[in-house]
């Protein structure tokens, strides 16, 4: 029984290592294509010339419950940027939520933006995230209502 458990653990470790080192670079899951194209369009409108070389965007579903809806991996200048979006989150949000989620991760991987924890007051006195780079999910209705502001802020930093 002990050998069986060791064998299973060894097999799991090998699979994880294989998956990490055998990623398909430069592949964008078709599920993300429209939002990715919208990001490129917004970059052009905001006069940004960006490098998307070998960018990979894939779905993932964690084997254990976590609070991460997506992540960007940048491993130095030589490794291509990699974005993973949690399938259950992607499937649970509307079009504005999808855009906010992927634009946030593209902000990390393509624009090299860090999280911004700040909140600001809107014209009604409600607190809203200062940036799309806010580290926590927020309502897609907020993003929809303030989309122009969030896009200007996202692309304004060099």
C-alpha positions as CSV (number, residue, x, y, z in Angstrom):
1,X,0.0,0.0,0.0
2,X,2.8,2.4,0.9
3,X,4.5,1.7,-2.5
4,X,1.3,2.4,-4.3
5,X,0.9,5.8,-2.6
6,X,4.5,6.7,-3.3
7,X,4.0,5.6,-7.0
8,X,0.9,7.7,-7.3
9,X,2.5,10.8,-5.7
10,X,5.5,10.3,-8.0
11,X,3.2,10.1,-11.0
12,X,1.4,13.3,-10.0
13,X,4.7,15.2,-9.5
14,X,5.8,14.0,-13.0
15,X,2.6,15.2,-14.6
16,X,2.9,18.6,-12.9
17,X,6.5,19.0,-14.0
18,X,5.6,17.9,-17.6
19,X,2.7,20.3,-17.8
20,X,4.9,23.2,-16.5
21,X,7.7,22.6,-19.0
22,X,5.6,21.6,-22.0
23,X,3.3,24.6,-22.3
24,X,2.2,25.6,-25.7
25,X,3.6,29.1,-26.1
26,X,1.9,31.6,-28.4
27,X,-1.5,29.9,-28.1
28,X,-4.6,31.9,-27.2
29,X,-7.6,29.7,-26.3
30,X,-10.4,30.6,-28.7
31,X,-12.7,31.4,-25.7
32,X,-10.5,34.5,-25.1
33,X,-10.0,35.7,-28.7
34,X,-12.7,38.4,-28.8
35,X,-11.6,40.0,-25.5
36,X,-7.9,39.7,-26.4
37,X,-8.7,41.5,-29.7
38,X,-10.6,44.2,-27.8
39,X,-7.5,44.7,-25.6
40,X,-5.3,45.1,-28.7
41,X,-7.8,47.6,-30.2
42,X,-7.9,49.6,-27.0
43,X,-4.1,49.7,-26.9
44,X,-4.1,51.2,-30.4
45,X,-6.7,53.7,-29.4
46,X,-4.6,54.7,-26.4
47,X,-1.5,55.0,-28.6
48,X,0.3,52.0,-27.1
49,X,2.7,49.9,-29.2
50,X,2.9,46.6,-27.3
51,X,4.7,43.3,-27.6
52,X,2.4,40.3,-27.6
53,X,5.1,37.8,-28.8
54,X,4.4,34.2,-27.7
55,X,1.7,35.3,-25.3
56,X,-0.3,32.3,-24.1
57,X,-3.8,32.5,-22.6
58,X,-5.4,29.3,-21.3
59,X,-8.3,28.1,-19.1
60,X,-7.5,26.3,-15.9
61,X,-9.5,24.8,-13.1
62,X,-7.8,24.3,-9.8
63,X,-7.9,20.9,-8.2
64,X,-8.5,22.6,-4.8
65,X,-10.6,25.6,-4.0
66,X,-8.8,28.8,-4.3
67,X,-9.6,32.5,-4.5
68,X,-7.5,33.1,-7.6
69,X,-9.6,33.9,-10.7
70,X,-6.6,34.3,-13.0
71,X,-2.9,34.8,-13.0
72,X,-0.1,36.1,-15.1
73,X,3.4,34.4,-15.1
74,X,6.4,36.5,-16.2
75,X,9.6,34.7,-15.6
76,X,12.1,37.3,-16.8
77,X,12.9,38.8,-20.2
78,X,13.4,35.5,-22.0
79,X,10.2,33.6,-21.0
80,X,7.0,34.3,-22.8
81,X,4.1,35.7,-20.8
82,X,1.5,33.2,-19.7
83,X,-2.0,33.9,-18.5
84,X,-4.4,31.4,-17.0
85,X,-8.0,32.2,-16.3
86,X,-10.2,30.0,-14.0
87,X,-12.9,28.4,-16.1
88,X,-15.6,28.5,-13.4
89,X,-15.0,32.3,-12.9
90,X,-15.0,32.9,-16.7
91,X,-18.2,31.0,-17.1
92,X,-19.9,32.8,-14.3
93,X,-19.5,36.4,-15.4
94,X,-21.1,38.5,-18.1
95,X,-19.2,40.1,-21.0
96,X,-18.0,43.1,-19.0
97,X,-16.8,40.8,-16.2
98,X,-14.9,38.7,-18.8
99,X,-13.3,41.9,-20.2
100,X,-12.3,43.2,-16.8
101,X,-10.8,39.9,-15.8
102,X,-8.7,39.4,-18.9
103,X,-7.8,43.1,-19.2
104,X,-6.5,42.9,-15.6
105,X,-4.3,39.9,-16.4
106,X,-3.1,41.5,-19.7
107,X,-2.3,44.6,-17.6
108,X,0.1,42.4,-15.6
109,X,1.6,40.4,-18.5
110,X,1.7,43.0,-21.3
111,X,1.7,46.4,-19.6
112,X,3.7,45.2,-16.6
113,X,1.3,46.8,-14.2
114,X,1.2,45.9,-10.5
115,X,-1.9,45.8,-8.3
116,X,-3.4,49.1,-7.1
117,X,-5.2,48.7,-3.8
118,X,-6.8,52.2,-3.8
119,X,-10.4,53.1,-3.8
120,X,-12.0,56.4,-5.0
121,X,-15.4,57.9,-4.6
122,X,-17.7,58.1,-7.7
123,X,-20.0,61.1,-8.3
124,X,-22.6,59.5,-6.0
125,X,-20.1,59.1,-3.1
126,X,-19.8,55.3,-3.5
127,X,-16.4,53.8,-3.2
128,X,-15.1,52.1,-6.3
129,X,-11.7,50.6,-7.2
130,X,-9.2,53.2,-8.4
131,X,-8.0,50.9,-11.1
132,X,-8.8,47.8,-13.1
133,X,-5.6,46.6,-11.5
134,X,-7.4,46.3,-8.1
135,X,-6.4,43.0,-6.6
136,X,-9.9,41.8,-5.9
137,X,-12.9,41.1,-8.2
138,X,-15.5,43.8,-8.3
139,X,-18.9,44.0,-9.8
140,X,-19.0,44.0,-13.6
141,X,-21.7,46.7,-13.4
142,X,-19.0,49.0,-11.8
143,X,-16.6,48.2,-14.7
144,X,-19.4,48.8,-17.2
145,X,-20.4,52.1,-15.8
146,X,-16.8,53.4,-15.5
147,X,-15.3,51.4,-18.4
148,X,-13.8,54.5,-20.2
149,X,-12.2,55.7,-17.0
150,X,-10.7,52.2,-16.2
151,X,-9.3,51.9,-19.8
152,X,-7.8,55.4,-19.7
153,X,-6.2,54.5,-16.3
154,X,-5.0,51.1,-17.5
155,X,-3.2,52.4,-20.6
156,X,-2.0,55.7,-19.1
157,X,0.9,54.3,-17.2
158,X,4.2,53.8,-19.1
